Amino acid sequence: MTTRDPNARWKNELLRTPPMRPDVTTVSTADGARLNVHAYGPKDAEPIVLSHGWTCSIAYWNPQINVLAGKYRVIAYDQRGHGASDLGRIKLTSDVLADDLAAVLAATVSPRKKAVIVGHSMGGMSIMAWAAKYPHQVEQFASSVVLANTGADRLIAETTVVPLRGPIKQIPGLLGQVVLGAQVPLPTAFITRRPMRWVGLSPTATAEEVDFCWRLVSACKGRTRGKWGVALSGLDIAKALDKITVPTTVIAGERDRLTPPVHSERLASQLAETGSLEQLLVLPGAGHMGNIEAPQAFNDEIVRLRTLSKRRVRRRTLAVAEAG
């Protein structure tokens, strides 16, 4: 019997499962949940940690792993309840996001080789929550941070997924919780690709990009999607930005409806006040899945930050040597 190659459907090579076999680790959390972690590339290379968003999985980062793992140690994990990670039995909160990221970093990153930590959507919220709960770990484990297509508060109020007119300009909080918290399975009929494009991507996204994202999202268990949806609906971690003390790039999609650019602009403004903003990068024409629709710009920024941190370490070393 011939097994069909799962990559055969993707003409876009960046979407394919990485050809290199990852080092697979199971990281246990304080409450006993097990997180699935994959690490690609040379073990002694500079690390990049990737934290994906709501309803996705490690495979969401294929366009980054396929490009970056040849030179860097690329570490990605399935968020709790996603992919091959356990959901656990504790109540899901921003603290759980923080604890899980802290556990992954402790298991995979050495303070001697700090990581560029990249978070998309809920993954960005994980980084902010982690910085708030474990501020002493920020400079211990991170050389720099990327917050992509994410927000710290007002997630329901400022989404433009549902265009509202007249006196109702924002989605009521209760309605948003009901929608995000729905635990019904998603249908996989072809017609559902159209909503995927509207919600998560942009009109210019390719059919393959839409299909790739839909397959990831539709594979997420309804219970996971619903429980995390409720947890995120009332999220407010804006104060966490004061604790991010390393160079941070904020990435926005010009046509992102789930977390419109107003979120990124607010994050950038707060980071600028504390001196941690590296830059605000807006991806022209891209929707919520910015790393899928504009992978080159996204990857270039990760590499720039990785190189930036290396240059800064060299400058500090030279300064110490000259002072001595």
N, C-alpha and C positions, 0 to 999 in steps of 0.2 A: 504493500500500500504506500502510495506516494504522499508525503506531507507537503502541503502547499506552503510556499515561502510567504510569511506574513508581510514581507516587504515588497512583494511583487506588485501590489496595487499602487505603490508610490513612485511616480516618475521623479518627483522632487526628492533627491537623495538626502537632503537635510532632515526630512521627516522619517526616514527609515530608522529601524532599530540599530544602534551603534554596532559596528562589526566586531569591536573588541569586547571580550568577555569581562564583565565587571567583577571586582571583589565584592561579594555580598556579605553584609553584616546585619545581625539582628541586635538592635539596641533596646534594652529593657528600661522602661520608665519607672518612676517611683511607685506608681500604682499597679505595676505589673503588666501594662500593655507593652507589646513588642512592635518596634518600628523597623520597617524594611529599609535598609540603606545600601545604595550602590556607589562604588567608587571606581572611576575610570582613569586610565592614564598612569604615568610613572609614579611609584609610591613616594619618591623623594622630591617630586616636583612641587611647585608652589600651589597651594590649594585654592579652589573655588567651590563654595558651597551654594547649592541651589535649593530654594524652598518654593514649592509650587502652590497654586491657588486652589480655591474651593472646587470640588468635583473633578479634579485632575489627578495626575499621578506622575511618577518619575519620567514616564515616556513623554510628558509635555515638554521636557527639556531636550529632546532629541536634536533640535537645531543648534543647541549650544554644545551638547556633548560631542556631537559629530565633528565640530570644528575645533573645539578647545582641548579635548582630551589627548590629542597627540603631543601636546607640550605641557599641559597642566594636569594636576590631580583634581579631577572634577567629581565632586561628591554631591549626590542627590538622594533625597529620602521621600518615601510616601508619607504624607501627612496622616495623622491618626484617623483610622477608619477608611482611608483611601488606599487603592492598590492592594499591596500585600501586608499593610500595617493593621494592627488591631484597633478597634474602636475603644475598647475598654469600657468600664462601667461607671466612671466618675462623670460628674456634670461637666459639659464642655464650656469652657470660658477662655478669655484671652490669656489667663494664667497657664492654662493647659498648653496653649500654643507656645508660650515662653518656656515652660518646663521641657517640652518635647525638643525644641531647638537646642536648649542647653544640653540635653542628654546627647543629642547627635554631635554637637561640637566637642563635648568632652571625650567622646569615643573616637572621633575621627581627625581632629585638628590639634596639632601641637602648638603651644604658645610660642615656640621657637620659630614656627612658620605660620604666621597669621594668615587668615583667609580673606578673600573678597567674598562677602556674604550677599547673595542676590535673592530677593524675594519678589514674587509676582502675586499681586492681589492679596489673598489670604496669607500667602507666604511673606509678603511685605509686612502685613499686620503681625505675623509671627516675630519678625525681627524687631519691630517696635515694642511689642509686648515683652520680648526677651530683654531688650535694653532697659525697660522700665523696672522689671523685676530683678534683673541681674546686672546692674550698671557697672559693677567691677569687672564683669566678663567682657565688656565691649572692647576695650583696648587690649585685653588679654588674648582674645581670639580673632578679632577683626582688624584687618589693615584698612579696609574700606567697605562701604555698603552701597547696594543698589536697591532702591525702592521703586518697583515698576508697577504701573497701573493699579495703584492702591490708594487707600485713604485711612485716616485715623478716626473719623467720626462722621456722622450725618450720612451714612451709606445709603439708607433708604430715601431720605429726604431729597438727596441731590442726584439720584439716578435719573437718567433720561430714557431708560428702556421703555417705559410706558409714557408716551407723550400726553401730557395733561394740559388742558386749556381752560380758559375762563377763570373763575375764582379759585379753583383747585389747582395749584401750581406744584404741589408736592404730594407724594404717595403717603397716605396716613400710616403711622407707625404700625398699627394693628394689622392693617391689610398687608403691609410689607412682611411682617412676621409670618402671616398665614401663607403667603406665596413662597417665601424663602424656606419655611419650615415644612412644606409639603413633602411627604415621604413616599408618594406614589412613584412606581417605576416609570421611566420615560420610554415612550414608544420608539422603535427604531426604523419606522417606515421612512422612505426617502423624503416625504413631504416635510419632515421635521428639520431638514437641513436649512430651510429658509429662515425659521426662527433663530437657528444657531448663528447664521450670518448677521441677522439684525441685532441679536443680543451681544454676541461675543466678538464679532469681527467687523468688517467694513464692506461697503459695496464693491470695493476693488480687490477683496481677498479672492484667491483662486478657489476653484471647486475642490481641489485637493486639500487646501488649508482648512476649508470649512468642514470637509468630511473627516479630516484628521482630528480636529477639535471635537466634532460631534461624537466620534467613537470613544474618545476619552471621557467626555461628560456623561454619555449614556451608559458607560460601564460602571459609573459610581453607584453604589448601593443607595436606595432610597432613604434608608434609615440614617446613613452617614450624611447624605445631602441635607436631609431635614433637620437633624440635630445641630449640625454646624451652621445651617442657615439661620436657625433661631438664635444661636450664640452670637452670630455676626450682626444680626439685625439691630441690636442696641449697642454696638461697640463704640467706646469712647476712650481712646488711648492717646489723645493729642499731646498730653503732658509728657509722654514717653520720648518725644523728639528732643527734649532737653538732655536726655541721657545718651544720645548718639553723638559721640565725641570724635569720631573718625570721619575722613572725607566721604561724603555721601552724594551720590548722583540720584536724582529723582527723574524717572522716565514716565512720560505720558503718551497716550495715543490721541492724536488730534480728534479722532472720531469715536473715542471710547464712550459708550453709553452706560456701562455698569459703574465705572468710577471716572466720571467726566474730568477733563483737565483742571477744573476748579479744585479738585482734591489735591492734585499734584502741585498746583500753584500755592495752595495753603501750606502743604508740607515744605515746599522750597522756601517759602517766606519764613517759616519758623526755624528751619535749619540755618538760614542766612543770619538770623538774629543771634544764634549761638556760635556762628563761625564754622559750622560743619558742612555747609553746602558746597559741593564741588561744582555742580551745574544742574540746571533743569533742562532736560532733553525732551523735546516734543517730536514724536515720530509722525511726519506728515501723512495724512490719509489713513493711518492705522487705527484699528479698533482696540478692544480690550486685550486681545492676544498679541501684544506688540512684538514679542520675541518670535512669534510665528510669522507675522506679516512683514516684519522688517528685521530679519535675523542678522544681516550684516552690520547694520548700525548698532543693534543691541550687543552683538558679540564684540564689536570694535570698542564699545564703551567699557565692557568688562575687562578687555585686554589693556585698555588705557589705564584703568584704575589699578590693575595688577602691576603694570609697569611703573605707574606713579608711586605706588607704595614701595617698590624696590628702589627707585631713585631716592626717595625720602630716607630710607634706611641707610643708603650709602652716604647721603649728605650728613646725617647724624653721626655716622661712624667717622667721617673725615673731620667733622667739627670737634669730636671728642679727641681725636688723635692730635689735631692742631693745638687744642687747649692744653693737652698733656705735654 
